[in-house]
Amino acid sequence: MDKRRKRLLFRCWHRGTREADILLGGFADAYVASMNDSKLNQLEQLLEQNDIDLYNWITGKFPWPANIENEITAALSTFCAEGRHR
């Protein structure tokens, strides 16, 4: 695995809140290795958001903002809604 993907995996698993670590880390474990550059860019953009907002968006408490919503946010929401983050 290249350095960029390893760095993204680390960032997904070390967010600051355990809830975000589990949701993002599980998703990253499942998909980062197969993501193309565009999707990696989207994930990097997503990781710039704070944990509380991310948790609320991922769990569907609030809708994703239009400037963040993309293929990765849709896949992440589906992944977590299906309980595959465990």
OpenMM code with the backbone's topology and positions (N, CA, C; nanometers):
from openmm import Vec3, app, unit

residues = "MET ASP LYS ARG ARG LYS ARG LEU LEU PHE ARG CYS TRP HIS ARG GLY THR ARG GLU ALA ASP ILE LEU LEU GLY GLY PHE ALA ASP ALA TYR VAL ALA SER MET ASN ASP SER LYS LEU ASN GLN LEU GLU GLN LEU LEU GLU GLN ASN ASP ILE ASP LEU TYR ASN TRP ILE THR GLY LYS PHE PRO TRP PRO ALA ASN ILE GLU ASN GLU ILE THR ALA ALA LEU SER THR PHE CYS ALA GLU GLY ARG HIS ARG".split()
positions = [
    Vec3(0.0848, -0.1172, 0.0000),
    Vec3(0.0000, 0.0000, 0.0000),
    Vec3(0.0896, 0.1239, 0.0000),
    Vec3(0.0523, 0.2233, -0.0791),
    Vec3(0.1359, 0.3429, -0.0885),
    Vec3(0.1180, 0.4334, 0.0336),
    Vec3(0.2075, 0.5306, 0.0472),
    Vec3(0.2102, 0.6181, 0.1644),
    Vec3(0.0809, 0.6974, 0.1805),
    Vec3(0.0247, 0.7440, 0.0705),
    Vec3(-0.0987, 0.8227, 0.0783),
    Vec3(-0.2119, 0.7404, 0.1410),
    Vec3(-0.2278, 0.6199, 0.0950),
    Vec3(-0.3332, 0.5326, 0.1485),
    Vec3(-0.3077, 0.4979, 0.2959),
    Vec3(-0.1832, 0.4708, 0.3298),
    Vec3(-0.1496, 0.4423, 0.4688),
    Vec3(-0.1808, 0.5622, 0.5577),
    Vec3(-0.1486, 0.6803, 0.5103),
    Vec3(-0.1762, 0.8028, 0.5858),
    Vec3(-0.3264, 0.8219, 0.6043),
    Vec3(-0.4036, 0.7962, 0.4990),
    Vec3(-0.5494, 0.8091, 0.5091),
    Vec3(-0.6079, 0.7074, 0.6070),
    Vec3(-0.5591, 0.5853, 0.6033),
    Vec3(-0.6044, 0.4843, 0.6991),
    Vec3(-0.5777, 0.5306, 0.8426),
    Vec3(-0.4590, 0.5803, 0.8654),
    Vec3(-0.4239, 0.6283, 0.9987),
    Vec3(-0.5169, 0.7420, 1.0403),
    Vec3(-0.5376, 0.8374, 0.9514),
    Vec3(-0.6238, 0.9519, 0.9841),
    Vec3(-0.7681, 0.9096, 1.0108),
    Vec3(-0.8155, 0.8087, 0.9401),
    Vec3(-0.9516, 0.7601, 0.9618),
    Vec3(-0.9655, 0.6900, 1.0965),
    Vec3(-0.8613, 0.6241, 1.1398),
    Vec3(-0.8668, 0.5500, 1.2667),
    Vec3(-0.8261, 0.6344, 1.3871),
    Vec3(-0.7747, 0.7532, 1.3648),
    Vec3(-0.7276, 0.8382, 1.4746),
    Vec3(-0.7889, 0.9775, 1.4641),
    Vec3(-0.9196, 0.9825, 1.4740),
    Vec3(-0.9942, 1.1067, 1.4572),
    Vec3(-1.0000, 1.1901, 1.5843),
    Vec3(-1.0132, 1.1261, 1.6978),
    Vec3(-1.0286, 1.1997, 1.8225),
    Vec3(-1.1490, 1.1516, 1.9017),
    Vec3(-1.2514, 1.1055, 1.8325),
    Vec3(-1.3636, 1.0433, 1.9030),
    Vec3(-1.3718, 0.8981, 1.8587),
    Vec3(-1.4040, 0.8132, 1.9519),
    Vec3(-1.4092, 0.6689, 1.9221),
    Vec3(-1.5158, 0.6384, 1.8167),
    Vec3(-1.6284, 0.7096, 1.8221),
    Vec3(-1.7364, 0.6869, 1.7257),
    Vec3(-1.6892, 0.7135, 1.5826),
    Vec3(-1.6211, 0.8274, 1.5649),
    Vec3(-1.5702, 0.8611, 1.4313),
    Vec3(-1.4625, 0.7619, 1.3881),
    Vec3(-1.3782, 0.7213, 1.4823),
    Vec3(-1.2748, 0.6218, 1.4498),
    Vec3(-1.3376, 0.4940, 1.3942),
    Vec3(-1.4413, 0.4462, 1.4598),
    Vec3(-1.5053, 0.3211, 1.4187),
    Vec3(-1.5726, 0.3358, 1.2829),
    Vec3(-1.6488, 0.4431, 1.2650),
    Vec3(-1.7207, 0.4614, 1.1383),
    Vec3(-1.6254, 0.4828, 1.0217),
    Vec3(-1.5342, 0.5771, 1.0363),
    Vec3(-1.4418, 0.6087, 0.9269),
    Vec3(-1.3341, 0.5015, 0.9097),
    Vec3(-1.2848, 0.4487, 1.0204),
    Vec3(-1.1803, 0.3471, 1.0123),
    Vec3(-1.2276, 0.2193, 0.9459),
    Vec3(-1.3469, 0.1740, 0.9820),
    Vec3(-1.4020, 0.0543, 0.9187),
    Vec3(-1.4234, 0.0733, 0.7693),
    Vec3(-1.4740, 0.1908, 0.7326),
    Vec3(-1.4945, 0.2232, 0.5914),
    Vec3(-1.3602, 0.2260, 0.5187),
    Vec3(-1.2629, 0.2920, 0.5774),
    Vec3(-1.1312, 0.3016, 0.5141),
    Vec3(-1.0671, 0.1643, 0.4974),
    Vec3(-1.0770, 0.0803, 0.6004),
    Vec3(-1.0215, -0.0555, 0.5893),
    Vec3(-1.0813, -0.1292, 0.4700),
    Vec3(-1.2101, -0.1099, 0.4479),
    Vec3(-1.2789, -0.1819, 0.3412),
    Vec3(-1.2508, -0.1253, 0.2018),
    Vec3(-1.2263, 0.0059, 0.1908),
    Vec3(-1.2250, 0.0673, 0.0579),
    Vec3(-1.1002, 0.1436, 0.0151),
    Vec3(-1.0189, 0.1898, 0.1063),
    Vec3(-0.9067, 0.2769, 0.0676),
    Vec3(-0.8144, 0.2109, -0.0345),
    Vec3(-0.7866, 0.0851, -0.0194),
    Vec3(-0.6932, 0.0172, -0.1102),
    Vec3(-0.7402, 0.0185, -0.2545),
    Vec3(-0.8709, 0.0230, -0.2764),
    Vec3(-0.9226, 0.0178, -0.4138),
    Vec3(-0.9676, 0.1533, -0.4677),
    Vec3(-0.9512, 0.2601, -0.3902),
    Vec3(-0.9948, 0.3924, -0.4353),
    Vec3(-0.8995, 0.4507, -0.5390),
    Vec3(-0.9585, 0.5190, -0.6375),
    Vec3(-0.8767, 0.5917, -0.7343),
    Vec3(-0.8413, 0.7291, -0.6759),
    Vec3(-0.7610, 0.8069, -0.7480),
    Vec3(-0.7155, 0.9359, -0.6969),
    Vec3(-0.8312, 1.0311, -0.6671),
    Vec3(-0.9331, 1.0310, -0.7499),
    Vec3(-1.0475, 1.1189, -0.7286),
    Vec3(-1.1174, 1.0880, -0.5970),
    Vec3(-1.1379, 0.9612, -0.5694),
    Vec3(-1.2041, 0.9217, -0.4449),
    Vec3(-1.1137, 0.9460, -0.3240),
    Vec3(-0.9847, 0.9271, -0.3409),
    Vec3(-0.8920, 0.9588, -0.2319),
    Vec3(-0.8974, 1.1076, -0.1996),
    Vec3(-0.9063, 1.1902, -0.3035),
    Vec3(-0.9197, 1.3350, -0.2830),
    Vec3(-1.0472, 1.3673, -0.2063),
    Vec3(-1.1559, 1.3011, -0.2412),
    Vec3(-1.2826, 1.3235, -0.1724),
    Vec3(-1.2729, 1.2828, -0.0251),
    Vec3(-1.2079, 1.1715, 0.0013),
    Vec3(-1.1913, 1.1266, 0.1392),
    Vec3(-1.1038, 1.2253, 0.2168),
    Vec3(-0.9981, 1.2739, 0.1552),
    Vec3(-0.9124, 1.3721, 0.2222),
    Vec3(-0.9914, 1.4984, 0.2558),
    Vec3(-1.0761, 1.5427, 0.1651),
    Vec3(-1.1599, 1.6600, 0.1909),
    Vec3(-1.2538, 1.6321, 0.3088),
    Vec3(-1.3102, 1.5155, 0.3112),
    Vec3(-1.4019, 1.4768, 0.4177),
    Vec3(-1.3325, 1.4789, 0.5534),
    Vec3(-1.2099, 1.4350, 0.5587),
    Vec3(-1.1365, 1.4277, 0.6839),
    Vec3(-1.0998, 1.5652, 0.7401),
    Vec3(-1.1210, 1.6696, 0.6638),
    Vec3(-1.0968, 1.8058, 0.7122),
    Vec3(-1.2117, 1.8542, 0.8003),
    Vec3(-1.3218, 1.7825, 0.8018),
    Vec3(-1.4400, 1.8205, 0.8809),
    Vec3(-1.4237, 1.7738, 1.0255),
    Vec3(-1.4987, 1.8378, 1.1154),
    Vec3(-1.4866, 1.7972, 1.2560),
    Vec3(-1.5693, 1.6715, 1.2838),
    Vec3(-1.5326, 1.6028, 1.3883),
    Vec3(-1.5926, 1.4725, 1.4201),
    Vec3(-1.7421, 1.4788, 1.4493),
    Vec3(-1.7850, 1.5794, 1.5194),
    Vec3(-1.9269, 1.5884, 1.5540),
    Vec3(-2.0117, 1.6049, 1.4289),
    Vec3(-1.9695, 1.6924, 1.3388),
    Vec3(-2.0423, 1.7087, 1.2130),
    Vec3(-2.0404, 1.5795, 1.1325),
    Vec3(-1.9234, 1.5185, 1.1221),
    Vec3(-1.9124, 1.3927, 1.0473),
    Vec3(-2.0065, 1.2868, 1.1032),
    Vec3(-2.0066, 1.2715, 1.2331),
    Vec3(-2.0929, 1.1717, 1.2954),
    Vec3(-2.2400, 1.1991, 1.2628),
    Vec3(-2.2812, 1.3237, 1.2749),
    Vec3(-2.4208, 1.3589, 1.2462),
    Vec3(-2.4574, 1.3370, 1.1001),
    Vec3(-2.3664, 1.3640, 1.0098),
    Vec3(-2.3936, 1.3421, 0.8672),
    Vec3(-2.3952, 1.1933, 0.8341),
    Vec3(-2.2962, 1.1205, 0.8844),
    Vec3(-2.2860, 0.9775, 0.8543),
    Vec3(-2.4086, 0.9022, 0.9052),
    Vec3(-2.4526, 0.9376, 1.0250),
    Vec3(-2.5662, 0.8669, 1.0849),
    Vec3(-2.7002, 0.9164, 1.0344),
    Vec3(-2.7002, 1.0204, 0.9523),
    Vec3(-2.8241, 1.0708, 0.8947),
    Vec3(-2.9010, 1.1666, 0.9839),
    Vec3(-2.8422, 1.2072, 1.0941),
    Vec3(-2.9090, 1.3040, 1.1818),
    Vec3(-2.9287, 1.4362, 1.1076),
    Vec3(-2.8293, 1.4727, 1.0279),
    Vec3(-2.8366, 1.5909, 0.9423),
    Vec3(-2.7936, 1.5511, 0.8015),
    Vec3(-2.8455, 1.6197, 0.6996),
    Vec3(-2.8026, 1.5876, 0.5628),
    Vec3(-2.6598, 1.6374, 0.5366),
    Vec3(-2.5953, 1.5704, 0.4432),
    Vec3(-2.4619, 1.6141, 0.4023),
    Vec3(-2.4727, 1.7516, 0.3371),
    Vec3(-2.3828, 1.8441, 0.3687),
    Vec3(-2.3817, 1.9740, 0.2993),
    Vec3(-2.3489, 1.9532, 0.1518),
    Vec3(-2.4069, 2.0356, 0.0676),
    Vec3(-2.3879, 2.0214, -0.0772),
    Vec3(-2.2407, 2.0300, -0.1179),
    Vec3(-2.1620, 2.1099, -0.0480),
    Vec3(-2.0206, 2.1253, -0.0862),
    Vec3(-1.9340, 2.0064, -0.0443),
    Vec3(-1.9898, 1.9148, 0.0344),
    Vec3(-1.9153, 1.7972, 0.0794),
    Vec3(-1.9718, 1.6695, 0.0180),
    Vec3(-2.0999, 1.6685, -0.0110),
    Vec3(-2.1658, 1.5474, -0.0608),
    Vec3(-2.1051, 1.5017, -0.1935),
    Vec3(-2.0704, 1.3722, -0.2002),
    Vec3(-2.0084, 1.3161, -0.3204),
    Vec3(-2.0194, 1.1633, -0.3156),
    Vec3(-1.9476, 1.0964, -0.4018),
    Vec3(-1.9520, 0.9502, -0.4054),
    Vec3(-1.9063, 0.8871, -0.2737),
    Vec3(-1.8059, 0.9450, -0.2131),
    Vec3(-1.7518, 0.8895, -0.0887),
    Vec3(-1.8511, 0.9062, 0.0252),
    Vec3(-1.9137, 1.0217, 0.0355),
    Vec3(-2.0101, 1.0411, 0.1443),
    Vec3(-2.1287, 0.9464, 0.1283),
    Vec3(-2.1723, 0.9244, 0.0064),
    Vec3(-2.2834, 0.8310, -0.0178),
    Vec3(-2.2422, 0.6886, 0.0196),
    Vec3(-2.1229, 0.6490, -0.0219),
    Vec3(-2.0744, 0.5144, 0.0088),
    Vec3(-2.0539, 0.4966, 0.1589),
    Vec3(-2.0020, 0.5988, 0.2253),
    Vec3(-1.9796, 0.5928, 0.3689),
    Vec3(-2.1122, 0.5814, 0.4446),
    Vec3(-2.2095, 0.6602, 0.4056),
    Vec3(-2.3411, 0.6537, 0.4703),
    Vec3(-2.4041, 0.5160, 0.4534),
    Vec3(-2.3974, 0.4622, 0.3332),
    Vec3(-2.4529, 0.3295, 0.3071),
    Vec3(-2.3786, 0.2231, 0.3871),
    Vec3(-2.2477, 0.2295, 0.3861),
    Vec3(-2.1636, 0.1348, 0.4590),
    Vec3(-2.2030, 0.1303, 0.6060),
    Vec3(-2.2178, 0.2468, 0.6666),
    Vec3(-2.2485, 0.2532, 0.8089),
    Vec3(-2.3955, 0.2167, 0.8372),
    Vec3(-2.4865, 0.2569, 0.7495),
    Vec3(-2.6284, 0.2237, 0.7683),
    Vec3(-2.6492, 0.0726, 0.7635),
    Vec3(-2.5701, 0.0051, 0.6829),
    Vec3(-2.5808, -0.1408, 0.6712),
    Vec3(-2.5095, -0.2120, 0.7856),
    Vec3(-2.4467, -0.1373, 0.8737),
    Vec3(-2.3781, -0.1965, 0.9882),
    Vec3(-2.2472, -0.2636, 0.9552),
    Vec3(-2.1894, -0.2301, 0.8406),
    Vec3(-2.0653, -0.2968, 0.8011),
    Vec3(-1.9424, -0.2361, 0.8672),
    Vec3(-1.9589, -0.1275, 0.9439),
    Vec3(-1.8466, -0.0624, 1.0104),
    Vec3(-1.7980, -0.1402, 1.1311),
    Vec3(-1.8674, -0.2419, 1.1703),
    Vec3(-1.8322, -0.3182, 1.2915),
    Vec3(-1.7224, -0.4167, 1.2673),
] * unit.nanometer
topology = app.Topology()
chain = topology.addChain("A")
for resn in residues:
    res = topology.addResidue(resn, chain)
    for name in ("N", "CA", "C"):
        topology.addAtom(name, app.Element.getBySymbol(name[0]), res)
